[in-house]
Amino acid sequence: MVDGLPRGVGLPALIQTVWSVAAMDSFVRFSLKRYSRERMLAFRVLGVGNVVSLLDPRLVGELFAGDGEALRGGEMNRQVFGVLGPNSVLLLDGEPHLRARRLLLPPFHGAAIAQHEGLVEEITRSDVEDWPVGKEFALLPRMRAITMEVILRAVIGVRDPHRREQLADLLPAFAKGGVFGLLLQTRFPSLADGPVAARTPWARDRARAELLLIDEIAEHRAHPENRTDVLAQLVAARDENGEPLGERELRDHLLTLLGAGHDTTAAALSWCFHHVLRNPQALAHVTNHPDDHAYLTAVVNESMRLRPVADSVARKLATPFQLGNYRLPAGTIVAAPINAIHHSPALYTDPYSFQPERFLEQRPAPYTLIPFGGGERRCIGASFALMELKTVLRTILTHVRLKPLNPRHERPNRTRSVAITPKRGVPVTATRHI
């Protein structure tokens, strides 16, 4: 057993920091090639500290199975997503985090999800009807419009048309600043709440949206009848002591579901279309066999493997923690590098090619496909997102024929959104199926 950090990347901290932020893809390729025999690597990131990245899925499994009191995922998330509110499940640790998950999970499993599939298809079909025919347009904004409508109707359950229209205009403000904008707001609260915010359009929009969400919560409490949306189920939920979620808790959870279910899902959908439209075999199969759910699942999994919407998930050690042969010191940040795991040549043959068939032949080995994280902090809405991705993908491809304007692959954009998006937004032209 070794007390301390594993082998570190042999580059100055400044170069590591700038390279990993400015060109993550090439940094991942460099690390995988240069340190291919390592199970874990130590990085020094300026402004963050020591980061240990796990390159072995077995170690990722140990991390995800670790004690939530010792592995502080909420503390890590608060550095970036603090503006979501103190009750957000993303920002909690220990027992408060488990309580929040117990209350939030039921609306996102099994039959609760299946009942929304028809609504997602209806929303998608309605949006496609307004797409221009024979003219260039980008898919990313259309995916954002579809996923926003799904959030408003299936998750928040807004019935008032005027309030729904207002929220559709205001809620995207949460993602406009991107991860770096969220980081600045968290570090400097006046950017999010104070005189600076009052003069910042996106901050004003977010404040107005929060008030509308509180109004919607009150509407749900006053008229709970005949509702099947997620918010209605959360309003009715009770913890083990029979206590309901408070107004501020509900608001913070709604903001979290918005962040997790809107821009991230829109980004994932855009990457799905980006890959499928450049793969004639996959495109033909989805178009001609839209009810082949096994193949749709394989397509979505392969797209999220190639282009996860987040680079990594991390925990901060509250106490010393053993991983493999190392006893890592308290204060160390331990990361499961999604991008590196997904592109490891030791785990995937030809890892940079789009091959949905690899997920038809066998199930992925544990912790080799982790777009939603894992363990007790796995994304609560993962099952809902998978349903939405498959439903939107098959609905669009059976109603319009799409052609990408550039056969070359798009570069990832990490600065203008909470999620990693295609830089050009997937420009296409559309024609109607006869």
C-alpha positions as CSV (number, residue, x, y, z in Angstrom):
1,M,0.0,0.0,0.0
2,V,1.4,3.4,-1.0
3,D,0.4,6.5,0.9
4,G,0.1,9.5,-1.5
5,L,-0.6,10.1,-5.2
6,P,0.1,7.9,-8.2
7,R,2.3,8.8,-11.1
8,G,1.8,12.3,-12.4
9,V,1.6,13.7,-15.9
10,G,5.1,15.0,-16.7
11,L,4.1,18.5,-17.8
12,P,4.1,21.8,-15.9
13,A,0.8,22.5,-14.1
14,L,0.1,25.6,-16.3
15,I,0.4,23.5,-19.5
16,Q,-1.8,20.7,-18.1
17,T,-4.5,23.2,-17.1
18,V,-4.6,25.2,-20.3
19,W,-4.4,22.1,-22.5
20,S,-7.1,20.2,-20.7
21,V,-9.4,23.2,-20.9
22,A,-8.7,24.4,-24.4
23,A,-8.3,21.1,-26.2
24,M,-9.6,18.2,-24.1
25,D,-9.8,15.8,-26.9
26,S,-6.1,16.0,-27.8
27,F,-5.2,16.0,-24.1
28,V,-7.1,12.8,-23.6
29,R,-5.4,11.2,-26.7
30,F,-2.0,12.3,-25.4
31,S,-2.6,10.9,-21.9
32,L,-4.0,7.5,-23.2
33,K,-1.0,7.1,-25.6
34,R,1.7,8.3,-23.3
35,Y,0.5,6.6,-20.1
36,S,-1.3,3.6,-21.6
37,R,0.0,1.2,-18.9
38,E,-1.2,3.3,-16.0
39,R,-4.4,2.5,-14.0
40,M,-4.6,6.0,-12.6
41,L,-2.8,9.3,-13.2
42,A,-2.3,12.4,-11.1
43,F,-2.8,15.8,-12.6
44,R,-2.2,19.3,-11.2
45,V,-4.9,21.7,-12.2
46,L,-4.4,25.4,-11.3
47,G,-7.2,26.7,-9.2
48,V,-8.4,23.2,-8.4
49,G,-5.5,21.2,-6.9
50,N,-4.5,17.6,-7.2
51,V,-6.7,15.5,-9.5
52,V,-6.4,11.7,-9.8
53,S,-8.0,10.3,-12.9
54,L,-8.9,6.6,-13.0
55,L,-8.2,4.9,-16.3
56,D,-9.2,1.4,-15.1
57,P,-13.0,0.7,-15.1
58,R,-12.5,-1.5,-12.0
59,L,-11.2,1.5,-10.1
60,V,-14.1,3.6,-11.4
61,G,-16.4,0.9,-9.9
62,E,-14.6,1.3,-6.6
63,L,-15.1,5.0,-6.7
64,F,-18.8,4.8,-7.5
65,A,-19.3,2.2,-4.8
66,G,-17.5,4.3,-2.2
67,D,-19.1,5.8,0.9
68,G,-21.0,9.0,0.1
69,E,-19.8,10.6,3.3
70,A,-16.2,10.2,2.4
71,L,-16.6,10.9,-1.3
72,R,-18.1,14.4,-1.6
73,G,-19.7,14.7,-5.0
74,G,-21.9,17.5,-3.9
75,E,-19.0,19.6,-2.7
76,M,-17.4,19.2,-6.1
77,N,-20.6,20.2,-7.9
78,R,-21.1,23.3,-5.7
79,Q,-18.0,24.9,-7.2
80,V,-19.8,25.1,-10.5
81,F,-23.5,24.6,-10.0
82,G,-24.0,26.6,-6.8
83,V,-26.5,28.8,-8.5
84,L,-29.0,25.9,-8.6
85,G,-29.7,26.4,-4.9
86,P,-28.6,24.7,-1.7
87,N,-31.3,22.0,-1.9
88,S,-30.3,20.7,-5.3
89,V,-29.6,17.0,-5.3
90,L,-26.5,17.7,-7.3
91,L,-25.1,19.8,-4.4
92,L,-25.9,17.6,-1.4
93,D,-23.8,14.9,0.2
94,G,-24.4,12.1,2.7
95,E,-27.9,11.5,4.2
96,P,-29.5,14.7,2.8
97,H,-28.4,13.6,-0.7
98,L,-29.9,10.1,-0.2
99,R,-33.1,11.6,1.1
100,A,-33.4,13.8,-2.0
101,R,-32.7,10.9,-4.3
102,R,-35.4,8.7,-2.6
103,L,-38.0,11.4,-3.2
104,L,-36.9,12.2,-6.8
105,L,-36.4,8.8,-8.3
106,P,-40.0,7.4,-8.5
107,P,-41.1,9.7,-11.3
108,F,-38.1,8.6,-13.4
109,H,-38.6,4.8,-13.5
110,G,-40.6,2.2,-15.3
111,A,-44.2,3.0,-16.0
112,A,-43.8,6.6,-14.9
113,I,-41.5,7.1,-17.9
114,A,-43.5,5.1,-20.4
115,Q,-46.5,7.3,-19.9
116,H,-44.6,10.3,-21.3
117,E,-43.3,8.6,-24.5
118,G,-46.5,9.5,-26.5
119,L,-46.2,13.2,-25.4
120,V,-42.5,13.3,-26.4
121,E,-43.5,11.9,-29.9
122,E,-46.3,14.4,-30.2
123,I,-44.0,17.4,-29.3
124,T,-41.4,16.2,-31.8
125,R,-43.9,15.7,-34.6
126,S,-45.3,19.2,-34.0
127,D,-41.9,20.8,-34.1
128,V,-40.8,19.0,-37.3
129,E,-43.9,20.4,-39.1
130,D,-42.4,23.8,-38.8
131,W,-38.9,22.9,-40.2
132,P,-37.9,24.5,-43.4
133,V,-37.8,22.3,-46.5
134,G,-34.8,22.5,-48.8
135,K,-33.1,25.3,-46.8
136,E,-30.1,25.1,-44.4
137,F,-30.8,25.1,-40.7
138,A,-29.0,23.8,-37.6
139,L,-30.4,20.9,-35.6
140,L,-29.1,22.0,-32.2
141,P,-31.5,24.9,-31.8
142,R,-34.4,22.6,-32.8
143,M,-33.3,19.9,-30.3
144,R,-33.2,22.6,-27.6
145,A,-36.8,23.7,-28.6
146,I,-38.0,20.1,-28.4
147,T,-36.3,19.2,-25.1
148,M,-37.5,22.5,-23.6
149,E,-41.1,21.7,-24.5
150,V,-40.7,18.2,-23.0
151,I,-39.4,19.8,-19.8
152,L,-42.3,22.3,-19.6
153,R,-45.1,19.7,-20.3
154,A,-43.8,16.4,-19.1
155,V,-41.6,17.4,-16.2
156,I,-43.0,20.8,-14.9
157,G,-46.5,20.2,-16.3
158,V,-47.3,23.9,-17.2
159,R,-50.9,24.2,-18.3
160,D,-51.1,28.0,-18.6
161,P,-50.1,28.8,-22.2
162,H,-48.9,32.3,-21.2
163,R,-46.7,31.0,-18.4
164,R,-45.4,28.2,-20.6
165,E,-44.4,30.7,-23.3
166,Q,-42.7,32.9,-20.7
167,L,-40.7,30.0,-19.2
168,A,-39.7,28.8,-22.7
169,D,-38.2,32.2,-23.3
170,L,-36.6,32.6,-19.9
171,L,-35.4,29.2,-18.8
172,P,-32.6,28.9,-21.4
173,A,-30.8,31.7,-19.4
174,F,-29.6,29.0,-17.0
175,A,-27.3,27.5,-19.7
176,K,-26.3,30.7,-21.6
177,G,-23.2,31.3,-19.5
178,G,-21.9,27.8,-20.0
179,V,-19.8,26.0,-17.3
180,F,-17.4,28.9,-17.0
181,G,-20.3,31.3,-16.5
182,L,-21.7,29.1,-13.8
183,L,-18.3,28.8,-12.1
184,L,-17.9,32.6,-12.1
185,Q,-21.4,33.1,-10.6
186,T,-20.7,30.6,-7.9
187,R,-17.3,32.1,-7.0
188,F,-18.7,35.7,-7.2
189,P,-22.3,35.7,-6.0
190,S,-22.9,39.4,-7.1
191,L,-22.9,38.1,-10.7
192,A,-25.9,36.0,-9.9
193,D,-27.6,38.0,-7.1
194,G,-26.9,41.7,-6.6
195,P,-26.4,45.0,-8.4
196,V,-24.4,43.3,-11.2
197,A,-27.1,40.7,-11.8
198,A,-29.7,43.4,-12.1
199,R,-27.9,44.8,-15.1
200,T,-27.2,41.4,-16.7
201,P,-29.9,40.2,-19.1
202,W,-29.4,36.4,-18.5
203,A,-29.4,36.9,-14.7
204,R,-32.6,38.9,-14.9
205,D,-34.2,36.2,-17.0
206,R,-33.2,33.6,-14.5
207,A,-34.6,35.5,-11.6
208,R,-37.9,36.0,-13.4
209,A,-38.0,32.3,-14.4
210,E,-37.5,31.3,-10.7
211,L,-40.6,33.4,-9.7
212,L,-42.6,31.7,-12.4
213,L,-41.5,28.3,-11.2
214,I,-42.6,29.2,-7.7
215,D,-46.0,30.2,-9.1
216,E,-46.2,26.9,-10.9
217,I,-45.5,25.0,-7.7
218,A,-48.3,26.9,-6.0
219,E,-50.6,26.1,-8.9
220,H,-49.8,22.4,-8.5
221,R,-50.5,22.4,-4.8
222,A,-53.8,24.2,-5.3
223,H,-55.0,22.0,-8.2
224,P,-53.3,18.6,-8.0
225,E,-56.1,16.7,-9.8
226,N,-55.6,14.8,-13.1
227,R,-51.8,15.5,-13.3
228,T,-49.2,13.0,-14.4
229,D,-46.2,15.3,-14.7
230,V,-43.0,14.9,-12.7
231,L,-43.6,18.0,-10.6
232,A,-47.1,16.7,-9.6
233,Q,-45.5,13.5,-8.3
234,L,-42.8,15.5,-6.4
235,V,-45.5,17.7,-4.8
236,A,-47.3,14.6,-3.6
237,A,-44.1,12.8,-2.4
238,R,-43.4,12.3,1.3
239,D,-40.2,11.2,3.0
240,E,-39.9,8.5,5.6
241,N,-41.1,10.9,8.3
242,G,-44.2,11.9,6.2
243,E,-42.8,15.3,5.4
244,P,-43.3,16.8,1.9
245,L,-40.7,18.8,-0.1
246,G,-40.8,22.5,0.7
247,E,-41.3,25.2,-1.8
248,R,-37.5,26.1,-2.0
249,E,-36.6,22.4,-2.2
250,L,-39.0,21.9,-5.1
251,R,-37.7,25.0,-6.9
252,D,-34.1,23.9,-6.5
253,H,-34.9,20.4,-7.8
254,L,-36.8,21.9,-10.8
255,L,-33.8,24.0,-11.7
256,T,-31.6,20.9,-11.4
257,L,-34.0,18.8,-13.6
258,L,-33.9,21.7,-16.1
259,G,-30.1,21.7,-16.2
260,A,-29.9,17.9,-16.4
261,G,-32.8,17.5,-18.8
262,H,-32.7,20.4,-21.3
263,D,-29.4,21.4,-22.6
264,T,-27.7,18.1,-21.9
265,T,-30.4,16.1,-23.7
266,A,-30.4,18.6,-26.6
267,A,-26.6,18.2,-26.9
268,A,-26.9,14.4,-26.8
269,L,-29.6,14.4,-29.5
270,S,-27.5,16.7,-31.7
271,W,-24.5,14.3,-31.4
272,C,-26.8,11.4,-32.2
273,F,-27.9,13.0,-35.5
274,H,-24.4,14.1,-36.2
275,H,-23.1,10.5,-36.1
276,V,-26.2,8.8,-37.7
277,L,-26.3,11.1,-40.7
278,R,-22.7,10.3,-41.5
279,N,-23.3,6.6,-41.2
280,P,-25.5,5.3,-44.1
281,Q,-26.0,1.9,-42.6
282,A,-27.2,3.2,-39.2
283,L,-29.3,5.9,-40.9
284,A,-31.0,3.3,-43.2
285,H,-31.7,0.9,-40.3
286,V,-33.2,3.5,-38.0
287,T,-35.3,5.0,-40.9
288,N,-36.6,1.6,-42.1
289,H,-36.9,-0.1,-38.7
290,P,-37.9,2.6,-36.2
291,D,-39.4,0.1,-33.8
292,D,-36.1,-1.8,-33.4
293,H,-35.5,-0.6,-29.8
294,A,-32.4,-2.7,-29.4
295,Y,-30.8,-1.0,-32.3
296,L,-31.9,2.5,-31.3
297,T,-30.4,1.9,-27.8
298,A,-27.2,0.8,-29.5
299,V,-27.1,3.9,-31.6
300,V,-27.7,6.2,-28.6
301,N,-25.1,4.3,-26.5
302,E,-22.5,4.5,-29.2
303,S,-23.1,8.2,-29.8
304,M,-22.8,9.0,-26.0
305,R,-19.7,6.9,-25.9
306,L,-18.1,8.9,-28.7
307,R,-19.4,12.2,-27.5
308,P,-20.5,12.3,-23.9
309,V,-22.0,15.7,-22.9
310,A,-19.6,15.9,-19.9
311,D,-15.9,15.0,-19.8
312,S,-15.8,13.6,-16.3
313,V,-17.5,13.1,-12.9
314,A,-15.5,13.7,-9.7
315,R,-15.5,13.3,-6.0
316,K,-13.5,15.2,-3.4
317,L,-12.1,13.0,-0.6
318,A,-13.2,14.1,2.9
319,T,-11.0,11.5,4.4
320,P,-8.1,9.3,3.1
321,F,-9.4,6.8,0.7
322,Q,-8.0,3.5,-0.7
323,L,-8.1,3.0,-4.5
324,G,-6.1,0.1,-5.9
325,N,-2.7,0.2,-4.3
326,Y,-2.9,3.8,-3.2
327,R,-4.2,5.4,-0.1
328,L,-5.1,8.8,-1.4
329,P,-4.9,11.8,1.0
330,A,-8.0,13.8,2.1
331,G,-8.6,16.8,-0.1
332,T,-7.7,14.9,-3.3
333,I,-10.1,15.2,-6.2
334,V,-10.7,11.8,-7.8
335,A,-12.3,11.8,-11.3
336,A,-13.8,9.2,-13.5
337,P,-12.8,10.6,-16.9
338,I,-15.7,9.7,-19.1
339,N,-14.0,10.8,-22.3
340,A,-10.9,8.9,-21.6
341,I,-12.7,5.7,-20.5
342,H,-14.9,5.8,-23.6
343,H,-12.0,6.2,-25.9
344,S,-9.6,3.8,-24.4
345,P,-8.1,1.4,-27.0
346,A,-7.8,-1.2,-24.2
347,L,-11.6,-1.2,-23.8
348,Y,-12.9,-0.5,-27.3
349,T,-11.6,-1.7,-30.7
350,D,-11.2,1.3,-33.0
351,P,-12.5,3.6,-30.3
352,Y,-12.9,6.7,-32.4
353,S,-15.2,5.1,-35.0
354,F,-19.0,5.0,-34.8
355,Q,-20.1,1.4,-34.5
356,P,-23.5,0.8,-32.9
357,E,-23.1,-2.9,-33.6
358,R,-20.6,-3.2,-30.8
359,F,-23.5,-2.7,-28.3
360,L,-25.7,-5.3,-30.1
361,E,-23.1,-8.1,-29.8
362,Q,-22.7,-7.8,-26.1
363,R,-23.5,-5.6,-23.1
364,P,-20.8,-3.2,-22.2
365,A,-18.5,-4.4,-19.4
366,P,-19.2,-2.7,-16.0
367,Y,-18.0,1.0,-15.9
368,T,-16.8,1.1,-19.5
369,L,-19.9,3.1,-20.6
370,I,-20.6,5.9,-18.0
371,P,-22.3,8.9,-19.8
372,F,-24.6,9.3,-16.8
373,G,-22.0,8.7,-14.1
374,G,-22.6,5.9,-11.6
375,G,-23.2,4.7,-8.1
376,E,-25.5,6.6,-5.8
377,R,-24.9,9.8,-7.8
378,R,-25.8,8.4,-11.2
379,C,-28.0,10.8,-13.1
380,I,-31.6,10.6,-11.8
381,G,-33.1,11.3,-15.2
382,A,-31.0,8.8,-17.1
383,S,-33.8,6.4,-18.0
384,F,-36.1,9.4,-19.0
385,A,-33.3,10.8,-21.1
386,L,-32.7,7.5,-22.9
387,M,-36.5,7.2,-23.7
388,E,-36.5,10.8,-24.9
389,L,-33.4,10.3,-27.1
390,K,-34.7,7.2,-28.8
391,T,-38.2,8.7,-29.3
392,V,-37.0,11.9,-30.8
393,L,-34.5,10.2,-33.0
394,R,-36.9,7.7,-34.5
395,T,-39.8,10.2,-34.8
396,I,-37.7,12.7,-36.8
397,L,-36.0,10.2,-39.1
398,T,-39.3,8.6,-40.0
399,H,-40.8,12.0,-40.9
400,V,-38.0,13.9,-42.7
401,R,-34.9,13.0,-44.7
402,L,-31.9,14.9,-43.4
403,K,-28.7,15.6,-45.2
404,P,-25.6,17.0,-43.4
405,L,-24.1,20.0,-45.2
406,N,-20.5,19.0,-44.3
407,P,-19.4,15.4,-44.2
408,R,-16.6,16.2,-41.8
409,H,-17.0,15.6,-38.1
410,E,-17.7,18.6,-35.9
411,R,-15.5,19.8,-33.2
412,P,-16.9,19.9,-29.6
413,N,-17.8,23.2,-28.1
414,R,-17.3,23.4,-24.3
415,T,-17.7,27.2,-23.7
416,R,-21.2,28.2,-24.8
417,S,-23.3,25.7,-23.0
418,V,-23.5,23.6,-19.8
419,A,-23.1,20.5,-22.0
420,I,-20.5,19.8,-24.7
421,T,-22.2,20.6,-28.1
422,P,-21.3,20.3,-31.7
423,K,-19.5,23.5,-32.6
424,R,-21.5,24.2,-35.8
425,G,-24.8,22.9,-34.4
426,V,-25.2,20.2,-37.0
427,P,-26.3,22.1,-40.1
428,V,-28.6,20.1,-42.4
429,T,-31.2,20.3,-45.1
430,A,-34.5,18.5,-44.8
431,T,-37.0,17.0,-47.3
432,R,-40.3,15.2,-46.4
433,H,-40.6,11.5,-46.8
434,I,-43.1,10.7,-49.6
